[in-house]
């Protein structure tokens, strides 16, 4: 990866693709780690990430939830399985590490 970024003969487009392939799994890993931190606390942030609010839904296309994006990245499973795995620290860390090694599922 280092030789690709330092080689001056490679086009800018190739560099952008190489960086995107490297950055996306890192961002997903950080997002999953933060989610584990938030879910353990169980406060307002927990309600925001799970999307369980009272009241009316907004019109139009629904926004993509954080949990849905992480569920596709972490592999086959339901959001409820992910919420249960967050409570077990070792299992959660293993899930994140395995998903990071495999890359993205999208």
C-alpha positions in Angstrom: 0.0 0.0 0.0 2.8 2.4 0.8 4.4 2.0 -2.6 1.2 2.8 -4.4 0.7 6.1 -2.5 4.3 7.3 -2.9 4.8 6.4 -6.6 4.4 9.6 -8.6 3.7 7.9 -11.9 0.3 6.5 -10.7 -2.7 8.6 -11.7 -4.7 10.5 -9.1 -7.8 8.4 -9.8 -5.9 5.2 -8.9 -4.7 6.8 -5.7 -8.2 7.8 -4.7 -9.4 4.2 -5.3 -6.6 2.8 -3.2 -7.3 5.2 -0.4 -11.0 4.5 -0.4 -10.4 0.7 -0.3 -8.2 1.3 2.8 -10.3 4.0 4.6 -13.8 2.3 4.4 -13.0 -0.7 6.7 -11.2 1.6 9.1 -14.2 3.9 9.4 -16.6 1.0 9.8 -14.4 -0.5 12.6 -14.3 2.9 14.4 -18.1 3.2 14.0 -18.7 -0.3 15.4 -16.3 0.4 18.3 -18.2 3.6 19.2 -21.5 1.8 18.9 -20.4 -0.7 21.5 -19.4 2.1 23.8 -22.8 3.8 23.3 -24.9 0.7 23.7 -23.3 -0.2 27.0 -24.3 3.1 28.5 -28.0 2.8 27.6 -28.8 6.5 27.6 -30.1 9.0 25.0 -27.4 7.9 22.5 -28.7 4.3 22.8 -32.2 5.5 21.8 -30.8 7.5 18.8 -28.8 4.6 17.4 -31.5 2.0 17.8 -34.1 4.4 16.3 -36.8 3.7 18.9 -38.7 7.0 19.3 -42.3 7.7 20.0 -44.3 9.8 17.7 -44.9 10.1 14.0 -42.4 9.1 11.3 -41.3 11.7 8.8 -42.6 11.6 5.3 -40.7 10.3 2.3 -37.9 7.8 2.1 -36.7 6.7 5.5 -33.1 7.4 6.4 -30.7 4.6 6.7 -30.1 3.7 10.4 -26.6 3.2 11.8 -27.6 -0.2 13.0 -28.6 -1.4 9.5 -25.3 -0.3 8.0 -23.3 -2.1 10.8 -25.5 -5.2 10.5 -24.5 -5.6 6.8 -20.8 -4.9 7.6 -20.6 -7.3 10.5 -22.1 -10.2 8.5 -25.2 -12.2 8.5 -27.4 -11.6 11.5 -30.2 -9.4 12.8 -29.9 -6.1 14.6 -31.2 -7.8 17.7 -28.3 -10.3 17.6 -25.9 -7.3 17.4 -27.5 -5.6 20.4 -27.1 -8.8 22.4 -23.5 -9.2 21.3 -22.6 -5.7 22.4 -23.3 -6.7 26.0 -20.6 -9.4 25.8 -17.4 -7.5 25.4 -15.2 -10.3 24.2 -17.8 -11.5 21.6 -18.2 -7.9 20.4 -14.5 -7.4 19.9 -14.2 -10.7 18.1 -17.1 -9.7 15.7 -15.4 -6.4 14.9 -12.0 -8.0 14.4 -13.4 -10.7 12.1 -15.4 -8.2 10.0 -12.4 -5.9 9.7 -10.2 -8.8 8.5 -12.8 -9.8 5.9 -13.4 -6.3 4.7 -16.8 -5.0 3.7 -19.8 -7.1 2.8 -21.5 -4.4 0.8 
